């Protein structure tokens, strides 16, 4: 999953306009411990990356290769690795 999230962070960006519910953005910022220091774009990009990572985790669980505890531990490790990468890149 770090590879997936790392790839997302390394992709070229393009400007898009998407109307978002202000309350949803506010809640995403509240969930992000460092959200006060980030732009709305950074908070939303991280939220989307986490969402995609959780979807990948659900898919992996459905395939049954890992037990729930192992999958949860792996997910936590991957999220931490992604945050470290973003912190060092920014």
PAZAPA-4460 file (N, C-alpha, C; in steps of 0.05 Angstrom, whole numbers, plus 32768, in hexadecimal, padded with zeros to 4 digits):
% residues 90
    n_x    n_y    n_z   ca_x   ca_y   ca_z    c_x    c_y    c_z   seq   type   mol
   8011   7FE8   8000   8000   8000   8000   8011   8019   8000     1      X     A
   8029   8018   800D   803B   8030   800D   8042   8036   7FF0     2      X     A
   8046   8021   7FE0   804C   8025   7FC4   8035   8034   7FB6     3      X     A
   801C   802B   7FBB   8005   8038   7FB0   8004   8055   7FB8     4      X     A
   8006   805B   7FD3   8004   8076   7FDD   801C   8086   7FD4     5      X     A
   8034   807A   7FD4   804C   8088   7FCA   8049   808F   7FAD     6      X     A
   803E   807E   7F9D   803A   8084   7F81   8026   809B   7F7E     7      X     A
   8012   809B   7F8E   7FFE   80B1   7F8D   800C   80CC   7F93     8      X     A
   801E   80CC   7FA6   802C   80E4   7FAD   803F   80ED   7F98     9      X     A
   804A   80DB   7F88   805E   80E2   7F74   8051   80E9   7F59    10      X     A
   8038   80E6   7F56   802B   80EB   7F3C   802A   8109   7F36    11      X     A
   802A   810F   7F1D   8027   812B   7F14   800C   8135   7F1C    12      X     A
   800B   814E   7F24   7FF1   8159   7F2C   7FE6   816A   7F15    13      X     A
   7FCC   816D   7F16   7FBF   817F   7F03   7FA8   818C   7F13    14      X     A
   7FA2   81A4   7F0C   7F8E   81B4   7F1B   7F73   81AA   7F12    15      X     A
   7F62   81A4   7F25   7F46   819E   7F20   7F35   81AD   7F34    16      X     A
   7F1D   81B2   7F2C   7F0A   81C0   7F3E   7EF4   81AC   7F45    17      X     A
   7EF1   81A9   7F5F   7EDD   8196   7F69   7ECE   81A4   7F80    18      X     A
   7EB4   81A8   7F7D   7EA6   81B4   7F94   7EA4   819F   7FAB    19      X     A
   7EAC   81A8   7FC3   7EAC   8196   7FDA   7E9B   81A3   7FF0    20      X     A
   7E8E   8193   7FFF   7E80   819C   8016   7E94   81A7   802B    21      X     A
   7E90   81C0   8034   7EA2   81CD   8046   7EA4   81BD   8061    22      X     A
   7E8E   81B2   8069   7E8E   81A2   8082   7EA0   8189   807F    23      X     A
   7E9F   817D   8068   7EAF   8165   8063   7ECD   816C   8063    24      X     A
   7ED4   8182   8057   7EF0   818B   8058   7EF8   8192   8074    25      X     A
   7EE7   819F   8083   7EED   81A6   809F   7EF2   818D   80B0    26      X     A
   7EE1   8179   80AC   7EE4   8160   80BB   7EFD   8151   80B3    27      X     A
   7F05   8152   8099   7F1E   8146   8090   7F35   8154   809E    28      X     A
   7F34   816E   809F   7F4A   817D   80AC   7F4B   8176   80CA    29      X     A
   7F34   8173   80D7   7F34   816C   80F4   7F40   8150   80F8    30      X     A
   7F3C   813E   80E6   7F46   8123   80E9   7F65   8122   80E5    31      X     A
   7F6F   8135   80D7   7F8C   8137   80D1   7F9A   8146   80E7    32      X     A
   7FAB   8139   80F6   7FB8   8146   810D   7FC8   815E   8105    33      X     A
   7FD4   815E   80EE   7FE4   8175   80E4   7FD3   8186   80D1    34      X     A
   7FBA   8182   80D0   7FA9   8190   80BD   7FAA   81AE   80BE    35      X     A
   7FAE   81B9   80D5   7FAF   81D6   80D8   7FC6   81E2   80C8    36      X     A
   7FDB   81D3   80C4   7FF3   81DC   80B6   7FF2   81D6   8098    37      X     A
   7FDD   81C9   808F   7FDC   81C0   8073   7FC7   81D0   8064    38      X     A
   7FCB   81D1   804A   7FB7   81DE   8038   7F9F   81CA   8035    39      X     A
   7F89   81D5   802C   7F71   81C4   8027   7F79   81AE   8013    40      X     A
   7F88   81B5   7FFF   7F90   81A1   7FEB   7F9F   818B   7FF8    41      X     A
   7FB3   8191   8009   7FC3   817C   8016   7FB1   816A   8028    42      X     A
   7F9F   8176   8036   7F8D   8166   8048   7F7C   8154   8037    43      X     A
   7F71   815E   8022   7F5F   814E   8010   7F6E   8138   8002    44      X     A
   7F86   813F   7FF8   7F96   812A   7FEB   7F9D   8113   7FFE    45      X     A
   7FA4   811A   8017   7FAB   8105   802A   7F92   80F5   8031    46      X     A
   7F7B   8102   8034   7F63   80F4   8039   7F5C   80E0   8023    47      X     A
   7F60   80E9   800A   7F5B   80D7   7FF3   7F6F   80C0   7FF3    48      X     A
   7F88   80C5   7FF9   7F9C   80B0   7FFA   7F95   809B   800F    49      X     A
   7F8C   80A5   8026   7F85   8092   803C   7F6D   8082   8033    50      X     A
   7F59   808F   8027   7F41   8081   801D   7F49   806B   8009    51      X     A
   7F5A   8072   7FF6   7F63   805E   7FE3   7F72   8047   7FF0    52      X     A
   7F82   804E   8004   7F91   803A   8012   7F7F   8027   8021    53      X     A
   7F6A   8032   802D   7F57   8022   803C   7F47   8010   8029    54      X     A
   7F41   801A   8011   7F34   8009   7FFD   7F46   7FF2   7FF5    55      X     A
   7F60   7FF8   7FF1   7F73   7FE3   7FEA   7F75   7FCF   8001    56      X     A
   7F74   7FD8   801A   7F75   7FC6   8031   7F5C   7FB4   8031    57      X     A
   7F45   7FC0   802C   7F2C   7FB0   802B   7F2F   7F9A   8016    58      X     A
   7F3A   7FA2   7FFF   7F3D   7F8E   7FE9   7F50   7F78   7FF1    59      X     A
   7F66   7F7F   7FFF   7F79   7F6B   8008   7F6D   7F59   801D    60      X     A
   7F5D   7F64   802E   7F4F   7F54   8043   7F3C   7F40   8035    61      X     A
   7F2E   7F4A   8021   7F1B   7F38   8013   7F29   7F21   8006    62      X     A
   7F42   7F24   7FFE   7F51   7F0E   7FF2   7F5A   7EFA   8007    63      X     A
   7F5A   7F02   8020   7F5F   7EF0   8036   7F7C   7EE9   803B    64      X     A
   7F8F   7EF7   802F   7FAB   7EF0   8033   7FB5   7EF7   804F    65      X     A
   7FAA   7F0C   805B   7FB2   7F14   8076   7F9B   7F12   8089    66      X     A
   7FA2   7F0D   80A2   7F8D   7F0E   80B7   7F87   7F2B   80BD    67      X     A
   7F71   7F30   80CA   7F69   7F4B   80D0   7F7E   7F5A   80DF    68      X     A
   7F89   7F4E   80F4   7F9D   7F5B   8104   7FB6   7F62   80F4    69      X     A
   7FBF   7F50   80E3   7FD6   7F55   80D2   7FD0   7F6B   80BE    70      X     A
   7FB9   7F6A   80B2   7FB1   7F7F   809F   7FB0   7F9A   80AC    71      X     A
   7FA4   7F9B   80C4   7FA3   7FB5   80D3   7FBE   7FC0   80D9    72      X     A
   7FD0   7FAE   80E2   7FEB   7FB7   80E9   7FF9   7FC1   80D0    73      X     A
   7FF6   7FB3   80BA   8002   7FBB   80A0   7FF7   7FD7   8098    74      X     A
   7FDD   7FDA   809B   7FD0   7FF4   8093   7FDC   800B   80A3    75      X     A
   7FDF   8007   80BD   7FEA   801C   80CF   8006   8022   80C6    76      X     A
   8016   800E   80C1   8032   8012   80B8   8033   8021   809E    77      X     A
   8021   801B   808C   8021   8028   8072   8018   8045   8074    78      X     A
   8005   804B   8084   7FFC   8067   8088   8013   8077   8095    79      X     A
   8020   806C   80A9   8037   807A   80B5   804D   807E   80A1    80      X     A
   8053   806B   8091   8068   806E   807C   8061   8084   8069    81      X     A
   8048   8085   8061   803F   809A   804E   8041   80B5   805B    82      X     A
   803A   80B7   8074   803C   80D1   8081   8059   80DA   8084    83      X     A
   806B   80C7   808A   8088   80CD   808C   8092   80D7   8071    84      X     A
   808A   80C9   805B   8093   80D1   8041   8089   80ED   803A    85      X     A
   8070   80F3   8040   8065   810E   803A   8073   8123   804B    86      X     A
   8078   811C   8064   8085   812F   8076   80A1   8136   806C    87      X     A
   80B0   8123   8063   80CB   8127   805A   80CC   8134   803E    88      X     A
   80B7   812F   802E   80B6   813B   8013   80AD   8159   8015    89      X     A
   809E   8160   8029   8093   817B   802B   80A5   818D   8039    90      X     A
***
